[in-house]
Amino acid sequence: MDGTLTLAPWGPGDLPLLQRANTPEMTAQLGGPETAAQLEERHDRYLRLMAAGEAAMFRIELDGTPVGGIGYWQVEHDGTPAWETGWNVLPEWQGRGIARQALRLLIRAVAERGDRDLLVAYPGVGNAASNALCRSAGFEHRGSATAPWRGGALTFNIWVLDMSPLDLSARVADVDETFTAPGLDQTRWWPYYTPHWASRDASAARVRTGPRGLELSIEDDTAPWAPDLDGELRVSHLQTGQFSGPVGSGIGQHRFREGLVVREEQPERRLWLVHHGVIEVRLAAIRHPDAMVAFWPIGFEDRPDDCGELCIAEIFGRDLDDEGGWVGVGVKPQNDPRLHEDFEKIRVDGDLTDFHDYAVEWTAERVRFFVDGRWVKTVAQRLDYPVQFMLDVYEFPRADGSRDTDALPHTLRVQRVRSFPAA
């Protein structure tokens, strides 16, 4: 979508926007257009509920031009307090991803309120676009129902987005790694960055453990791990599995570009693999424009398609400021043809160079993402195979080839990684 999309609070002068949306085409899934009196009553109801704090209604604006409307209002869903949402985009603006982006912004607003854990939507069963939008935004389909509506009956689908916080109080971790022992536990961690595409010597981690936890560092003498494949990228990395084929084959984890060939044969390692449940890391980011830290479990990839990524945290130093920063979360297919990318950056307040908890709650059908226990995103896709952990700090090359050696070392600090079996 080109341009800047914003949500502006609904105001007294917005009745014409309702009128523009009150056409047979726009209301075909809602029983047809409303009368002028009904539109005025709807407009007044928006303003009244907003004033009472029982709803939040918005104009969708693209570069300042009104292109539709969206909002949420108080309801009960199966006896539980919830917010219901609905939206429209004017015909001349449809097909540009506007509704998707507007719904993302609205979901962020609801999550920040934190006063109700459910967001629900009830699009008509024939409204293919709205139903697809609910699915892509992480809502769970809970069946359908029929109810009286505008003098007739409306059959609608029931979509529910669970935004409840992560609750680990009744769960027991199967592994709780705190890195406080001297020396890295190599029954869990393989201290090389996909060494099959380069070598163990070239991709070895700079790692320290002890009372302060884990420190992964890029230092002044850290060399690029694979210059002919990945340029001047430097990395210090741990992973909890290793699978690759013989020298000369194209079999190996994290096929990040076409034509990769195994250069150094590696032993198979099945160290700490997880298949559903909760995965959590407590780490501190680096505020430097050349650095990025990440924790991204990927498929063990003993079958080529089983290679999707659960990006629990991806934090670029250039995305941090004095008030907080942006954290990338979501699912990336890598080379799994059954997945599609559903990844976004979430604004998190606070000092991200201090320790924060980043987690996923993962089932066969969906993944819920959390920061400090607070829900931030749901991806409703089926990723159903074991994953290994990938824990990294990167230094990206500059266009002029220079390095900020005065800022080195770039050190990723990690206090804990733990996993919980599926409930």
Secondary structure as UniProt FT lines:
FT   STRAND          5..9
FT   HELIX           12..14
FT   HELIX           15..20
FT   TURN            24..27
FT   HELIX           28..30
FT   HELIX           36..51
FT   TURN            52..53
FT   STRAND          55..62
FT   TURN            63..64
FT   STRAND          65..77
FT   TURN            78..79
FT   STRAND          80..89
FT   HELIX           91..93
FT   TURN            94..95
FT   HELIX           98..113
FT   STRAND          118..121
FT   TURN            125..126
FT   HELIX           128..136
FT   TURN            137..138
FT   STRAND          140..149
FT   TURN            150..151
FT   STRAND          152..162
FT   TURN            169..170
FT   STRAND          175..177
FT   TURN            186..188
FT   HELIX           195..197
FT   HELIX           200..203
FT   STRAND          207..208
FT   TURN            211..212
FT   STRAND          214..218
FT   TURN            220..221
FT   HELIX           227..230
FT   TURN            231..232
FT   STRAND          234..239
FT   STRAND          241..242
FT   TURN            247..248
FT   TURN            258..259
FT   STRAND          269..270
FT   STRAND          273..274
FT   STRAND          277..284
FT   TURN            289..290
FT   STRAND          291..295
FT   STRAND          298..299
FT   TURN            304..305
FT   STRAND          309..316
FT   HELIX           317..319
FT   STRAND          324..332
FT   TURN            334..335
FT   TURN            337..338
FT   STRAND          342..349
FT   TURN            352..353
FT   STRAND          356..362
FT   STRAND          367..371
FT   TURN            372..373
FT   STRAND          374..379
FT   STRAND          387..388
FT   STRAND          390..395
FT   TURN            399..400
FT   HELIX           405..407
FT   STRAND          410..420
//
